């Protein structure tokens, strides 16, 4: 809730900004921006696969920071905004298809065997000759409505609200030298196998976006922050960076962080995409 409280304070500060900013005239004509961009995120968090029927166990997968260029199979990223008077509508699409090979993706085995300490988690050691591959396809689609709180030559701030869709499909294949067994000799994980799971989430979000000019030149500080919940326990997104304005639009470099948490029973636990974003915004 600390994130929500911080966002609420920022909203109140902006809403009570300089009086002259509220007196600016607004155009009755529609204006548009189209923004193709590239996002280079590291990925962190736990993927909690559910145990398939008839299986003695399932691997616990941890996806950590990785070399993004080696993992990318396909990407499509596009943002568009329409604005009239104080009101605006924004759509943002991020699709990433990634594939990771490595010897440290599978960190343990969750089994249905219980004991005095609860469910048994068996670490997977290097001596079993672990080989694994995890493929991840993710689509994030945000539909955001905005209301302008302040607009002048120095700054622009919008109060925003809307919905974000997040779909994730993950598949992991592992190949070991031996079966993984419990201390009692029961099978916990077969030496090879494949498991796949997907999730679809819809969440409502609220937040702020805008920019603040740096000096009297063409440089500015763009920002974006939202927080929400719904199908997920918590999701939030933040962006902050710099941009340089041209006659046709601007170029920008920002750092972007997208976070999801479904709780202990969900597929994603403390899962995030985080990294630099570079792009160009075309205005007309």
C-alpha positions as CSV (number, residue, x, y, z in Angstrom):
1,X,0.0,0.0,0.0
2,X,3.0,2.3,0.3
3,X,3.1,2.6,-3.5
4,X,-0.6,3.6,-3.6
5,X,-0.1,6.2,-0.8
6,X,2.8,7.8,-2.7
7,X,0.8,7.9,-5.9
8,X,-2.1,9.6,-4.1
9,X,0.2,12.2,-2.6
10,X,1.7,13.0,-6.0
11,X,-1.8,13.3,-7.5
12,X,-2.8,15.8,-4.8
13,X,0.3,17.9,-5.3
14,X,-0.1,18.1,-9.0
15,X,-3.9,18.8,-8.8
16,X,-3.1,21.8,-6.5
17,X,-0.4,23.2,-8.7
18,X,0.0,26.8,-9.9
19,X,-3.3,28.5,-10.6
20,X,-2.1,29.9,-13.9
21,X,-1.6,26.4,-15.3
22,X,-5.4,25.7,-14.9
23,X,-6.2,28.7,-17.1
24,X,-4.5,27.4,-20.2
25,X,-6.6,27.2,-23.3
26,X,-7.2,23.7,-24.8
27,X,-7.6,22.8,-28.5
28,X,-10.9,21.6,-29.8
29,X,-9.1,19.7,-32.5
30,X,-7.8,16.2,-32.1
31,X,-4.0,15.7,-32.0
32,X,-2.2,12.4,-32.2
33,X,1.1,10.8,-31.4
34,X,2.5,7.4,-32.5
35,X,5.5,5.9,-30.7
36,X,7.4,2.9,-31.9
37,X,10.0,1.9,-29.3
38,X,12.4,-0.8,-28.1
39,X,12.4,-2.1,-24.6
40,X,15.4,-4.1,-23.3
41,X,14.2,-5.7,-20.0
42,X,15.8,-8.0,-17.6
43,X,13.3,-10.5,-16.1
44,X,13.1,-11.6,-12.5
45,X,10.8,-13.6,-10.3
46,X,9.5,-17.1,-9.7
47,X,7.3,-19.1,-12.0
48,X,5.1,-21.4,-9.8
49,X,4.0,-24.2,-12.0
50,X,1.1,-26.3,-10.7
51,X,1.7,-30.0,-10.4
52,X,0.1,-31.8,-13.4
53,X,-2.2,-34.8,-12.6
54,X,-0.3,-38.0,-12.3
55,X,3.1,-36.3,-12.0
56,X,5.1,-36.9,-8.8
57,X,6.6,-33.4,-8.9
58,X,7.3,-30.2,-10.8
59,X,10.3,-28.0,-11.2
60,X,10.6,-24.6,-9.5
61,X,11.7,-22.1,-12.1
62,X,13.5,-18.9,-11.3
63,X,14.1,-16.4,-14.2
64,X,16.8,-13.9,-13.3
65,X,18.5,-11.0,-15.2
66,X,19.7,-12.2,-18.6
67,X,21.4,-11.1,-21.7
68,X,18.3,-9.8,-23.5
69,X,19.7,-9.9,-27.1
70,X,20.5,-13.6,-26.9
71,X,17.0,-14.4,-25.7
72,X,14.8,-12.4,-28.1
73,X,12.9,-14.4,-30.7
74,X,10.4,-11.7,-31.6
75,X,9.1,-8.3,-30.3
76,X,6.4,-5.8,-31.2
77,X,6.1,-2.6,-29.2
78,X,3.9,0.4,-30.1
79,X,2.2,3.2,-28.3
80,X,-0.5,5.6,-29.6
81,X,-2.3,8.6,-28.0
82,X,-5.2,10.8,-29.1
83,X,-5.9,14.1,-27.3
84,X,-8.7,16.7,-27.4
85,X,-9.2,19.5,-24.9
86,X,-8.3,18.1,-21.5
87,X,-9.0,14.5,-22.4
88,X,-6.8,11.8,-23.9
89,X,-6.9,8.1,-24.8
90,X,-3.8,6.0,-25.0
91,X,-3.1,2.4,-26.1
92,X,0.2,0.7,-25.4
93,X,1.1,-2.8,-26.8
94,X,4.1,-4.8,-25.7
95,X,4.7,-8.3,-27.1
96,X,7.9,-10.2,-26.3
97,X,8.8,-13.8,-27.3
98,X,11.9,-15.0,-25.4
99,X,13.8,-18.3,-25.1
100,X,16.4,-19.0,-22.5
101,X,18.9,-21.8,-22.3
102,X,20.9,-22.3,-19.2
103,X,22.0,-24.5,-16.4
104,X,20.4,-22.5,-13.5
105,X,16.8,-22.0,-14.5
106,X,15.5,-25.0,-12.6
107,X,16.3,-24.4,-8.9
108,X,14.4,-27.1,-7.1
109,X,11.5,-29.6,-7.2
110,X,8.1,-29.1,-5.5
111,X,6.5,-32.5,-4.7
112,X,3.2,-33.5,-3.2
113,X,5.0,-35.3,-0.4
114,X,4.4,-33.7,2.9
115,X,6.1,-34.2,6.3
116,X,6.5,-32.5,9.6
117,X,7.9,-29.4,7.9
118,X,5.2,-29.3,5.2
119,X,5.7,-29.7,1.4
120,X,9.1,-31.0,0.5
121,X,11.3,-28.9,-1.7
122,X,14.3,-30.7,-3.2
123,X,17.2,-28.6,-4.6
124,X,18.6,-29.7,-7.9
125,X,22.3,-30.0,-7.7
126,X,24.9,-29.5,-10.5
127,X,25.9,-33.2,-10.2
128,X,22.7,-34.3,-12.0
129,X,23.9,-32.6,-15.2
130,X,21.0,-30.3,-15.5
131,X,20.0,-28.9,-19.0
132,X,16.9,-26.9,-19.4
133,X,15.1,-24.4,-21.7
134,X,12.4,-22.0,-20.8
135,X,10.3,-20.2,-23.5
136,X,8.3,-17.2,-22.5
137,X,5.7,-15.4,-24.6
138,X,4.2,-12.3,-23.0
139,X,1.6,-9.7,-24.1
140,X,0.9,-6.5,-22.2
141,X,-1.9,-4.2,-23.5
142,X,-2.9,-1.0,-21.7
143,X,-6.0,1.1,-22.4
144,X,-5.6,4.4,-20.6
145,X,-7.9,7.4,-20.3
146,X,-6.4,10.7,-19.2
147,X,-7.5,14.0,-17.8
148,X,-5.1,17.0,-18.0
149,X,-4.4,18.6,-14.6
150,X,-1.7,21.1,-15.7
151,X,-0.4,22.2,-19.1
152,X,1.9,25.1,-19.9
153,X,5.2,25.7,-21.5
154,X,7.1,24.2,-18.6
155,X,5.1,21.1,-17.7
156,X,2.2,18.8,-18.4
157,X,0.6,16.4,-15.9
158,X,-2.3,14.0,-16.6
159,X,-4.4,12.0,-14.1
160,X,-4.9,8.6,-15.7
161,X,-7.0,5.5,-15.3
162,X,-7.9,2.4,-17.3
163,X,-7.1,-1.3,-17.6
164,X,-4.2,-3.5,-18.4
165,X,-4.3,-6.9,-19.9
166,X,-1.4,-9.3,-19.3
167,X,-1.1,-12.7,-20.9
168,X,1.9,-15.0,-20.3
169,X,2.6,-18.4,-21.7
170,X,5.7,-20.3,-20.3
171,X,7.1,-23.7,-21.2
172,X,10.1,-25.4,-19.5
173,X,11.8,-28.5,-20.7
174,X,14.5,-30.3,-18.5
175,X,16.9,-33.1,-19.2
176,X,18.8,-34.7,-16.3
177,X,21.3,-37.5,-16.0
178,X,19.2,-39.2,-13.2
179,X,15.8,-39.1,-11.7
180,X,15.4,-36.8,-8.7
181,X,14.3,-38.8,-5.6
182,X,13.3,-37.8,-2.0
183,X,15.5,-38.9,0.9
184,X,13.0,-41.8,1.3
185,X,13.6,-43.0,-2.2
186,X,10.3,-41.8,-3.8
187,X,10.4,-40.3,-7.3
188,X,10.2,-36.5,-7.1
189,X,11.0,-35.6,-10.7
190,X,11.6,-37.7,-13.8
191,X,15.0,-37.2,-15.5
192,X,13.3,-35.5,-18.4
193,X,10.1,-33.8,-19.1
194,X,8.2,-30.7,-20.3
195,X,5.6,-28.6,-18.5
196,X,3.7,-25.6,-19.9
197,X,1.3,-23.1,-18.2
198,X,-0.4,-19.9,-19.2
199,X,-2.2,-17.1,-17.4
200,X,-4.5,-14.2,-18.4
201,X,-4.9,-11.2,-16.2
202,X,-7.1,-8.1,-16.4
203,X,-6.3,-5.3,-13.8
204,X,-7.6,-1.8,-13.3
205,X,-4.9,0.9,-12.9
206,X,-4.7,4.5,-11.9
207,X,-1.7,6.9,-12.0
208,X,0.0,9.9,-13.4
209,X,1.9,10.7,-16.5
210,X,3.6,13.8,-18.0
211,X,6.8,15.7,-18.4
212,X,8.7,18.6,-16.9
213,X,11.0,20.9,-19.0
214,X,14.7,21.1,-18.3
215,X,15.8,24.7,-18.6
216,X,14.7,26.8,-21.6
217,X,15.9,24.3,-24.3
218,X,14.3,21.2,-25.9
219,X,15.2,18.8,-23.1
220,X,12.5,17.4,-20.7
221,X,11.9,14.7,-18.1
222,X,9.1,12.4,-19.1
223,X,7.5,10.2,-16.4
224,X,4.8,7.6,-16.0
225,X,3.5,5.7,-12.9
226,X,0.5,3.5,-12.3
227,X,-0.7,1.0,-9.7
228,X,-3.6,-1.4,-9.8
229,X,-5.1,-4.8,-9.0
230,X,-7.8,-7.2,-10.2
231,X,-6.9,-10.7,-11.4
232,X,-3.5,-10.1,-9.9
233,X,-2.8,-9.2,-6.2
234,X,-0.7,-6.2,-7.3
235,X,0.6,-4.7,-10.4
236,X,2.5,-1.4,-11.0
237,X,4.5,0.3,-13.7
238,X,6.9,3.2,-13.6
239,X,9.0,5.1,-16.2
240,X,11.4,8.0,-15.9
241,X,14.0,9.4,-18.3
242,X,14.9,12.2,-20.7
243,X,13.6,13.4,-24.1
244,X,14.6,15.9,-26.7
245,X,12.0,17.7,-28.8
246,X,12.1,18.2,-32.5
247,X,9.7,19.8,-34.9
248,X,8.1,16.4,-35.8
249,X,8.1,15.0,-32.2
250,X,10.8,13.9,-29.9
251,X,13.3,11.1,-29.1
252,X,13.4,9.7,-25.6
253,X,15.4,7.3,-23.3
254,X,13.6,6.1,-20.2
255,X,13.9,3.3,-17.7
256,X,10.8,1.2,-17.4
257,X,9.8,-1.3,-14.7
258,X,6.6,-3.5,-14.9
259,X,5.7,-5.6,-11.8
260,X,3.2,-8.4,-11.3
261,X,2.4,-10.5,-8.2
262,X,-0.4,-13.1,-8.2
263,X,0.4,-14.4,-4.7
264,X,1.6,-17.8,-3.7
265,X,-1.1,-19.6,-5.6
266,X,-0.5,-17.9,-8.9
267,X,1.9,-18.6,-11.7
268,X,3.9,-15.3,-11.2
269,X,5.3,-14.4,-7.8
270,X,7.2,-11.1,-7.5
271,X,7.6,-11.1,-11.3
272,X,9.0,-8.1,-13.1
273,X,10.3,-6.8,-16.5
274,X,12.8,-4.0,-15.9
275,X,15.2,-2.2,-18.3
276,X,15.9,0.8,-20.6
277,X,13.5,1.9,-23.3
278,X,14.4,4.0,-26.4
279,X,12.1,5.3,-29.0
280,X,10.7,8.2,-31.1
281,X,7.3,9.9,-30.7
282,X,5.8,11.3,-33.9
283,X,3.2,14.0,-33.4
284,X,0.6,15.6,-35.7
